[in-house]
Amino acid sequence: MNLALNEEQLMIQDMARKFADAELAPVAAELDKTNDQQLFQANLKKLADLGFMGLNVKSEYGGVEAGSVAFSLAITELARACASTAVTTSVTNMVAEVIQAVGNEEQKQKYLPKLCSGEYLAGGFCLTEASAGSDPAGMRTTAVKDGDDYILNGSKIFITSGTFAGVFVVWAVTDPEAKKGKGISCFLVEAGTPGMTIGKSEEKMGQKASPTNEVHFENCRIPSTSLMGKENKGFAVAVGELAGGRIGIGSLALGIGFAAMDYARQYLTERKQFGQPLSSFQGLQWKLAERYTDLEAAKLLLMQAADLKEKGLSFSKEASMAKLFASEKANKACYDAQQMLGGSGYIKEYPLERFARDVRITSIYEGTSEIQKIVISRELLK
């Protein structure tokens, strides 16, 4: 197995790292504190200009065709500096990929260039509902055919970038009589469509600059041309795209974990207790060794899943394994790094408390760790 990155992957990784260091790291704490959306969205546009919003999209639609491995590398580097920016980039790429995968040519020509260029600063992925989170097949949002239109009614929750997304991929029940999960369709809904309203941004524990909103549909009329793929066949699309999204969230968790451990490692060399640097104590040395080993293992799992996806092979189990392991180990890394700083790790002057808040959600969204175990065990027992 060749684990070496190719020239394009190395270039994208380096570009993401340099952008993160120059543009994101200096303002990450400020964004966490002030939620300055003008600053946040300006950086998203810069990322789009560099090609990061269409990493796995064909060049004919404005993407860079870099592939899933490059996507994972880029998200990791962005997350080292700003998790809010990384999650927005990850979800927007996911929206672009689902449009490319199941949209017709007219839909791809209309929406993909806008997402890739930053004309649309983000895309929205509208799947989760209050009664359909870990069980998305239980959704209640409906789309009823009315002549040449569909009428949407229902609500989605926890939608990343709801306040400024330009287009939303929305799942709704089109055949209520069908077996659970079999009568669901997938639609494209543009921002500003009458009948669609965006709720206030949630007050969150972490990743504060990334807006998370409810999206409501009340007699929202959309043309039948908004349907993506075949009617009543949309749930399989959602399941497939969630697997790809898990590579993104696992990569995001990995970046936060590395950022936390890198900061703690440097701190241990500078801080002295009992007349010697903290780095001279074996207990702390072993913590470093364990956590970095965890993170390197997570990176390899993510690379495996991304490589399988890039080759068009089955990758659902591997993506769930990677997301489960990376998110749990990144949480552990952040808390251990915080412990290494002692009281300083609890103070906002240091970034560890922000890393700990930002990483917490990674074992919850895009499928909880418990759901990943269900996916993995189902695949193993087939």
C-alpha positions as CSV (number, residue, x, y, z in Angstrom):
1,M,0.0,0.0,0.0
2,N,1.4,3.4,-1.0
3,L,0.7,5.9,1.8
4,A,2.6,8.8,0.1
5,L,0.5,11.8,-0.9
6,N,0.7,12.9,-4.5
7,E,1.8,16.3,-5.6
8,E,-1.7,17.8,-5.8
9,Q,-2.7,16.5,-2.4
10,L,0.5,17.9,-0.8
11,M,-0.1,21.2,-2.5
12,I,-3.7,21.5,-1.2
13,Q,-2.6,20.4,2.3
14,D,0.1,23.1,2.3
15,M,-2.3,25.7,0.9
16,A,-4.9,24.9,3.6
17,R,-2.2,25.0,6.3
18,K,-0.8,28.4,5.2
19,F,-4.3,29.9,4.9
20,A,-5.3,28.6,8.3
21,D,-2.1,30.0,9.9
22,A,-2.4,33.4,8.2
23,E,-6.1,34.0,8.1
24,L,-7.9,31.8,10.6
25,A,-5.7,31.2,13.6
26,P,-5.3,35.0,14.3
27,V,-9.1,35.5,14.5
28,A,-10.4,32.2,15.8
29,A,-10.6,33.3,19.4
30,E,-12.3,36.6,18.4
31,L,-14.9,34.8,16.3
32,D,-15.6,32.5,19.2
33,K,-16.1,35.5,21.5
34,T,-17.9,38.0,19.2
35,N,-19.4,35.8,16.4
36,D,-18.4,38.5,13.9
37,Q,-20.3,37.2,10.8
38,Q,-18.7,39.7,8.4
39,L,-15.3,38.5,9.3
40,F,-16.3,34.9,9.3
41,Q,-18.0,35.1,5.9
42,A,-15.1,37.0,4.4
43,N,-12.8,34.1,5.2
44,L,-15.3,31.7,3.6
45,K,-15.2,33.7,0.4
46,K,-11.4,33.6,0.4
47,L,-11.5,29.9,0.8
48,A,-13.9,29.6,-2.1
49,D,-11.6,31.8,-4.2
50,L,-8.8,29.3,-3.5
51,G,-11.0,26.3,-4.6
52,F,-11.8,24.8,-1.2
53,M,-15.6,24.8,-1.6
54,G,-15.5,22.3,-4.5
55,L,-12.6,20.0,-3.7
56,N,-14.3,16.9,-5.2
57,V,-16.3,18.7,-7.8
58,K,-15.5,18.4,-11.5
59,S,-13.7,21.4,-13.1
60,E,-16.5,21.9,-15.7
61,Y,-18.7,23.0,-12.7
62,G,-16.1,25.2,-11.1
63,G,-14.5,22.6,-8.8
64,V,-10.9,21.5,-8.6
65,E,-11.3,17.7,-8.8
66,A,-8.8,17.1,-6.1
67,G,-10.6,14.1,-4.6
68,S,-11.6,12.8,-1.2
69,V,-8.1,12.4,0.2
70,A,-7.3,16.1,-0.5
71,F,-10.7,17.1,1.0
72,S,-9.8,15.2,4.3
73,L,-6.4,16.8,4.4
74,A,-7.8,20.3,3.8
75,I,-10.5,20.0,6.5
76,T,-7.9,18.8,9.0
77,E,-5.6,21.8,8.4
78,L,-8.5,24.3,8.6
79,A,-9.8,22.7,11.8
80,R,-6.4,23.1,13.5
81,A,-7.1,26.8,13.4
82,C,-10.9,27.3,13.3
83,A,-13.4,24.6,13.7
84,S,-16.3,26.9,12.7
85,T,-14.7,27.6,9.4
86,A,-13.8,23.9,8.9
87,V,-17.4,22.6,9.5
88,T,-18.9,25.2,7.1
89,T,-16.4,24.2,4.4
90,S,-17.1,20.5,5.1
91,V,-20.9,20.8,4.8
92,T,-20.7,23.0,1.7
93,N,-18.5,20.4,0.0
94,M,-21.0,17.8,1.0
95,V,-23.9,19.7,-0.5
96,A,-21.9,20.2,-3.7
97,E,-21.1,16.6,-3.9
98,V,-24.8,15.5,-3.5
99,I,-25.8,17.8,-6.3
100,Q,-23.1,16.5,-8.5
101,A,-24.0,12.9,-7.7
102,V,-27.7,12.9,-8.2
103,G,-28.6,16.3,-9.8
104,N,-29.5,16.5,-13.5
105,E,-27.3,18.5,-15.8
106,E,-29.4,21.7,-15.5
107,Q,-29.2,21.6,-11.7
108,K,-25.5,21.0,-11.7
109,Q,-24.9,23.8,-14.1
110,K,-27.1,26.2,-12.1
111,Y,-25.9,25.5,-8.5
112,L,-22.4,24.0,-8.5
113,P,-20.5,27.0,-9.9
114,K,-22.2,29.3,-7.4
115,L,-21.2,27.0,-4.5
116,C,-17.6,26.5,-5.8
117,S,-17.1,30.2,-6.5
118,G,-18.5,31.5,-3.2
119,E,-21.4,33.3,-4.9
120,Y,-23.3,31.1,-2.5
121,L,-21.1,31.3,0.7
122,A,-22.5,27.9,1.8
123,G,-24.9,25.1,1.1
124,G,-27.4,23.8,3.6
125,F,-28.0,20.1,4.3
126,C,-31.6,19.7,5.5
127,L,-32.1,16.2,6.9
128,T,-32.4,16.3,10.7
129,E,-35.8,16.9,12.4
130,A,-36.9,17.1,16.0
131,S,-38.2,13.6,15.9
132,A,-35.8,12.3,13.2
133,G,-32.2,12.8,14.2
134,S,-30.5,9.4,14.6
135,D,-33.5,8.0,12.8
136,P,-33.8,10.2,9.7
137,A,-36.2,7.8,8.0
138,G,-38.8,8.9,10.6
139,M,-38.9,12.4,9.1
140,R,-42.3,14.2,9.0
141,T,-41.6,17.0,6.5
142,T,-43.8,16.4,3.5
143,A,-43.7,17.4,-0.2
144,V,-47.1,17.1,-1.9
145,K,-47.4,17.2,-5.6
146,D,-49.6,20.1,-6.9
147,G,-49.7,20.3,-10.6
148,D,-46.2,21.2,-11.8
149,D,-45.1,22.1,-8.3
150,Y,-44.4,20.5,-4.9
151,I,-45.6,22.1,-1.6
152,L,-43.3,21.6,1.3
153,N,-44.5,21.6,4.9
154,G,-42.4,20.8,8.0
155,S,-39.3,21.8,9.9
156,K,-35.6,20.9,10.0
157,I,-33.3,21.5,12.9
158,F,-29.5,21.9,13.5
159,I,-28.9,23.1,9.9
160,T,-25.4,24.4,9.5
161,S,-25.1,27.8,7.8
162,G,-28.8,28.3,7.7
163,T,-28.6,32.1,7.9
164,F,-26.5,32.6,4.8
165,A,-26.6,29.3,2.7
166,G,-27.6,30.0,-0.9
167,V,-29.2,26.7,-1.6
168,F,-30.6,23.9,0.6
169,V,-30.8,20.2,-0.2
170,V,-34.0,19.2,1.5
171,W,-35.4,15.7,2.2
172,A,-39.2,15.3,2.5
173,V,-41.8,12.5,2.5
174,T,-43.5,12.2,-0.9
175,D,-45.3,8.9,-0.3
176,P,-46.6,8.6,3.2
177,E,-48.0,5.2,2.5
178,A,-44.7,3.7,1.6
179,K,-42.6,1.6,3.9
180,K,-40.5,3.7,6.3
181,G,-37.6,5.2,4.4
182,K,-38.9,4.3,1.0
183,G,-41.2,7.2,0.2
184,I,-38.6,10.1,0.7
185,S,-37.4,12.4,-2.0
186,C,-34.7,15.0,-2.3
187,F,-35.2,18.6,-3.4
188,L,-33.2,21.7,-4.0
189,V,-34.6,24.9,-2.4
190,E,-33.1,28.3,-3.0
191,A,-32.7,30.8,-0.1
192,G,-35.5,33.3,-0.1
193,T,-38.1,31.0,-1.5
194,P,-41.5,32.1,-0.2
195,G,-42.7,29.8,2.6
196,M,-39.3,29.0,3.8
197,T,-38.1,30.8,6.9
198,I,-34.8,30.6,8.9
199,G,-35.0,30.5,12.6
200,K,-32.6,32.3,14.9
201,S,-29.0,30.9,15.3
202,E,-28.7,28.5,18.2
203,E,-26.6,29.5,21.3
204,K,-24.0,26.7,21.2
205,M,-21.3,25.4,23.5
206,G,-18.7,25.6,20.7
207,Q,-18.1,26.2,17.0
208,K,-19.9,29.5,17.7
209,A,-19.2,31.4,14.5
210,S,-20.9,28.7,12.4
211,P,-24.6,29.4,12.5
212,T,-26.9,26.5,13.3
213,N,-30.6,27.1,12.6
214,E,-34.0,25.7,12.3
215,V,-35.4,25.8,8.8
216,H,-39.2,26.0,8.5
217,F,-41.4,25.2,5.5
218,E,-45.0,26.4,5.5
219,N,-46.8,25.9,2.2
220,C,-43.5,26.4,0.5
221,R,-44.1,26.0,-3.2
222,I,-41.2,24.8,-5.4
223,P,-41.2,23.7,-9.0
224,S,-41.1,20.0,-9.9
225,T,-37.7,20.8,-11.5
226,S,-36.4,21.1,-7.9
227,L,-36.6,17.3,-7.4
228,M,-33.2,15.7,-7.5
229,G,-33.0,12.1,-8.7
230,K,-36.1,10.0,-8.7
231,E,-39.2,10.6,-6.6
232,N,-39.3,8.4,-3.5
233,K,-35.7,7.3,-3.9
234,G,-34.1,10.1,-1.9
235,F,-33.3,8.3,1.4
236,A,-30.6,6.2,-0.1
237,V,-29.0,9.4,-1.3
238,A,-29.0,10.8,2.2
239,V,-27.4,7.7,3.6
240,G,-24.7,7.7,1.0
241,E,-23.9,11.4,1.5
242,L,-23.8,11.0,5.3
243,A,-21.0,8.4,4.9
244,G,-19.0,11.0,3.0
245,G,-19.8,13.7,5.5
246,R,-18.4,11.5,8.2
247,I,-15.0,11.6,6.6
248,G,-15.3,15.4,6.8
249,I,-16.3,15.5,10.5
250,G,-13.6,12.9,11.4
251,S,-11.0,15.0,9.7
252,L,-12.3,18.1,11.5
253,A,-12.0,16.3,14.9
254,L,-8.5,15.2,14.0
255,G,-7.4,18.8,13.3
256,I,-8.8,20.0,16.6
257,G,-7.1,17.1,18.4
258,F,-3.7,17.9,16.8
259,A,-4.1,21.6,17.6
260,A,-4.7,20.8,21.3
261,M,-1.8,18.4,21.6
262,D,0.6,20.6,19.7
263,Y,-0.2,23.5,22.0
264,A,0.2,21.3,25.1
265,R,3.5,19.8,23.9
266,Q,5.0,23.3,23.5
267,Y,3.6,24.3,26.9
268,L,5.3,21.3,28.5
269,T,8.7,22.4,27.2
270,E,8.3,26.0,28.6
271,R,6.5,25.5,31.9
272,K,8.6,24.5,34.9
273,Q,7.7,22.7,38.2
274,F,10.0,21.4,40.9
275,G,12.9,23.1,39.1
276,Q,12.5,21.3,35.7
277,P,10.4,21.5,32.6
278,L,7.1,19.6,32.7
279,S,8.2,17.7,29.7
280,S,10.8,15.9,31.8
281,F,8.1,14.1,33.8
282,Q,7.4,10.6,32.5
283,G,3.7,10.7,33.2
284,L,3.3,13.6,30.9
285,Q,5.6,12.1,28.3
286,W,3.4,9.0,28.2
287,K,0.3,11.0,27.8
288,L,1.8,12.7,24.8
289,A,2.9,9.4,23.3
290,E,-0.6,7.9,23.8
291,R,-2.5,10.8,22.4
292,Y,-0.3,11.3,19.4
293,T,-0.5,7.6,18.6
294,D,-4.3,7.8,18.8
295,L,-4.4,10.7,16.4
296,E,-2.0,9.1,13.9
297,A,-4.1,6.0,13.9
298,A,-7.2,8.2,13.3
299,K,-5.5,9.8,10.4
300,L,-4.8,6.5,8.8
301,L,-8.4,5.4,9.2
302,L,-9.5,8.6,7.6
303,M,-7.1,8.2,4.7
304,Q,-8.3,4.7,4.2
305,A,-12.0,5.7,4.0
306,A,-11.2,8.7,1.8
307,D,-9.1,6.6,-0.6
308,L,-11.9,4.0,-0.9
309,K,-14.4,6.7,-1.6
310,E,-12.1,8.3,-4.2
311,K,-11.7,4.9,-6.0
312,G,-15.5,4.4,-6.1
313,L,-15.4,1.5,-3.7
314,S,-17.6,0.7,-0.7
315,F,-16.5,2.9,2.2
316,S,-19.5,3.2,4.6
317,K,-18.0,0.9,7.3
318,E,-14.6,2.5,7.0
319,A,-16.0,6.0,7.2
320,S,-18.0,5.2,10.3
321,M,-14.9,3.6,11.9
322,A,-12.8,6.6,11.0
323,K,-15.4,9.1,12.3
324,L,-16.0,7.1,15.5
325,F,-12.3,6.7,16.3
326,A,-11.2,10.2,15.3
327,S,-13.9,12.0,17.2
328,E,-13.6,10.0,20.4
329,K,-9.8,10.2,20.4
330,A,-9.8,13.9,19.5
331,N,-12.1,14.5,22.5
332,K,-9.7,12.6,24.7
333,A,-6.7,14.5,23.3
334,C,-8.4,17.9,24.0
335,Y,-9.2,17.0,27.6
336,D,-5.8,15.5,28.2
337,A,-4.1,18.6,26.7
338,Q,-6.3,20.7,29.0
339,Q,-5.2,18.6,32.0
340,M,-1.5,19.1,31.0
341,L,-1.9,22.9,31.3
342,G,-3.5,22.5,34.7
343,G,-5.4,25.6,35.8
344,S,-4.3,27.5,32.7
345,G,-6.2,25.1,30.5
346,Y,-9.4,26.3,32.0
347,I,-8.7,30.0,31.3
348,K,-9.8,31.6,28.0
349,E,-6.4,33.3,27.6
350,Y,-5.3,29.8,26.4
351,P,-7.0,28.0,23.5
352,L,-7.5,24.7,25.2
353,E,-10.9,25.5,26.6
354,R,-12.0,26.5,23.1
355,F,-10.6,23.4,21.6
356,A,-12.4,21.3,24.2
357,R,-15.8,23.0,23.5
358,D,-15.3,22.9,19.7
359,V,-14.4,19.2,19.6
360,R,-17.3,18.0,21.8
361,I,-19.9,18.0,19.0
362,T,-17.8,15.9,16.7
363,S,-18.9,12.7,18.4
364,I,-22.5,13.8,18.1
365,Y,-23.2,15.4,14.7
366,E,-23.1,13.5,11.3
367,G,-24.2,10.5,13.4
368,T,-23.4,10.0,17.1
369,S,-20.7,7.6,18.1
370,E,-23.4,5.2,19.1
371,I,-24.9,5.3,15.6
372,Q,-21.5,4.7,14.1
373,K,-21.2,1.5,16.1
374,I,-24.6,0.4,14.7
375,V,-23.5,1.1,11.2
376,I,-20.2,-0.7,11.7
377,S,-21.8,-3.8,13.4
378,R,-24.4,-4.1,10.7
379,E,-21.7,-4.1,8.0
380,L,-19.7,-6.7,9.9
381,L,-22.8,-9.0,10.4
382,K,-24.1,-8.9,6.9
